[in-house]
Amino acid sequence: MTVTDLLQKIKANLKQRKTEIGMSMVEGRMADLQSYHKHVGVAEGLQQSIEIIDETLKKLNEEDE
């Protein structure tokens, strides 16, 4: 498994978790406003992680060229 493959798998797992959080929110599973805010923060952190992986993959591809 290459580094690129590993990063792609991590990215897919992050996207899956973000989707699960979104579905929980849509389905009204948040116990209170504090839980809602926590999950919004976690989802934002996951999105930032996905963006960092994208940037890293882009840099790796540029170095390979």
C-alpha positions in Angstrom: 0.0 0.0 0.0 1.4 3.4 -1.0 1.2 6.6 1.0 -1.4 7.9 -1.5 -3.5 4.8 -1.0 -3.4 5.2 2.7 -4.3 8.9 2.6 -7.2 8.0 0.2 -8.5 5.4 2.7 -8.2 7.8 5.6 -10.0 10.5 3.6 -12.9 8.1 2.8 -13.2 7.2 6.5 -13.3 10.8 7.4 -16.0 11.5 4.8 -18.0 8.6 6.1 -17.9 9.8 9.7 -18.9 13.3 8.6 -21.9 11.9 6.8 -22.9 9.8 9.8 -22.8 13.0 12.0 -24.8 14.9 9.4 -27.4 12.1 9.3 -27.6 12.1 13.1 -28.3 15.8 13.1 -30.9 15.6 10.3 -32.7 12.7 12.1 -32.8 14.8 15.3 -30.6 12.5 17.5 -28.9 15.4 19.3 -29.9 15.3 22.9 -29.4 19.0 23.5 -27.9 22.2 22.0 -24.5 21.4 23.5 -24.4 18.1 21.7 -25.4 19.8 18.5 -22.6 22.4 18.8 -20.1 19.6 19.6 -21.1 17.6 16.5 -21.0 20.7 14.3 -17.4 21.3 15.6 -16.4 17.7 15.0 -17.8 17.8 11.5 -15.9 21.0 10.8 -12.7 19.4 12.1 -13.3 16.4 9.8 -13.8 18.7 6.8 -10.5 20.5 7.6 -8.8 17.2 7.9 -10.2 16.2 4.4 -8.9 19.4 3.0 -5.4 18.9 4.5 -5.3 15.4 3.0 -6.3 16.8 -0.4 -3.5 19.4 -0.2 -1.0 16.7 0.8 -2.1 14.5 -2.0 -1.7 17.4 -4.5 1.8 18.1 -3.2 2.8 14.5 -3.4 1.5 14.4 -7.0 3.4 17.5 -7.9 6.6 16.1 -6.4 6.2 12.9 -8.5 6.0 14.8 -11.7 
